[in-house]
Amino acid sequence: MSTQPTFAPKTVQEIRPSRRGPLLDTGSHIAVVGAGAFGGWTALWLLWSGFRVTLIDAWGPGNSRASSGDETRVIRSTYGANETYFNLNVRAISLWREQQQRWNKSLFFNSGVLWFCYNDAPEMIEATQPFMKKHGMEYVYFTPQEAAKRYPHINTNDLNHLVLDPYGGYLKARESCQAVNEVFVRGGGTYLNKLAKPNPLANGRLESLTLSDGTELKADAYLFACGPWLGKLFPEILGKIVTCTKQEAYYLGVPAGYTHLFDSMPAWIDLDGEDFYYGIPGNAYRGFKIGVDKRGETFDPTSGERIFNENVLAKARSFMAHRFPALENAPLVESRVCPYENSPDGNFILDTHPDADNCWFLGGGSGHGFKHGPALGELAAEVISGKRDLEELFRMR
């Protein structure tokens, strides 16, 4: 298992003939399994496109077992030289803004994203520059001295410079999943809080699902967007492609008198090349969040205990004490385990079952998928309905 993060997934070298799924008639019934960021948004876009949609989830949107659970997620467009993800995130930011205004619910917080850089020209930042300029979204650069004046609670002594992406920030995670589900149901979609399993294929098609109450659900097409459970539902196809790791996030109690500094700062990402820590301020008064993006141990999303690893926490505490001295003795007030559903190269997966073109897979979020939810859902709805070619970058290999 790779321990590297997926700040910038690999680009695709192999170019294959374009492919498009079968065109679905408007009004066709589509069953979506998984109500997280990928499944929920795709179900909503399919509903808006005129399809009859049933959304199914065993434990509910944004639940504590899911990759889309927890309080918050970073949203940033910085993806090195990968323009596909940059463009997808630009679209996602626009949709987050648009939908939260329509729904009168704050989900996207444009606090900015501050990158801690140790080298003169980190490729992750500099390779994104042409795309930022193209969209009029340029970075703001700070010397360590300038940053220390602006953010006096950050130790900048060992940094080469800091870079602020003023267009990013953070998102509410579980609240977003629940908001999407509420809009989906109000719009006429059907939501079932049940476990769904695919039945055997027949004549090159998936004909039905068996639900946990013993009933059978039939649809014209099926989308499985069930995160770390994809490999378990389709072990022969996805068992070695989608894997799950244990990723920990901690909430530290900020000392009294410092909350205004920590709560008002941007989200941040550390480019140290080893543990790849990131953090989010505020979090609805739950504490100052630090997440570990370096891949953790293999994890069972169903039965795995959501208990932190003492060694991983100790290392994170050491980093925080160095980078944010005021947090040296900050108490751990909460912790989370957020399972990553990793693809081999960090790219998303949107493709059909090799033996059934009415059965679709959407997953491989790999720790960077949540923010793309509305834009990826829009794209996936067009692909699944047969109106758009499959995205080469997201096809299984």
Secondary structure, DSSP 8 states (H G I E B T S, - for coil): ------SS-----------------TT-EEEEE--SHHHHHHHHHHHHTT-EEEEE-SS-TT-TTSTT-SSEEEE----TT-HHHHHHHHHHHHHHHHHHHHHT---EE---EEEEE-SSS-HHHHTTHHHHHHTT---EEE-HHHHHHH-TTS--TT-SEEEEETT-EEEESHHHHHHHHHHHHHTT-EEE-S-EEE---BTTB---EEETTS-EE--SEEEE--GGGHHHHSHHHHTTTSEEE--EEEEE---TT-HHHHHTS-EEEE--SSS-EEEES-GGGT-EEEEE-S---B--TTT------HHHHHHHHHHHHHHSGGGTT--EEEEEE--EEE-TTS--EEEEETTEEEEEEEE--TTS-GGGHHHHHHHHHHHHTTSS---GGGS--
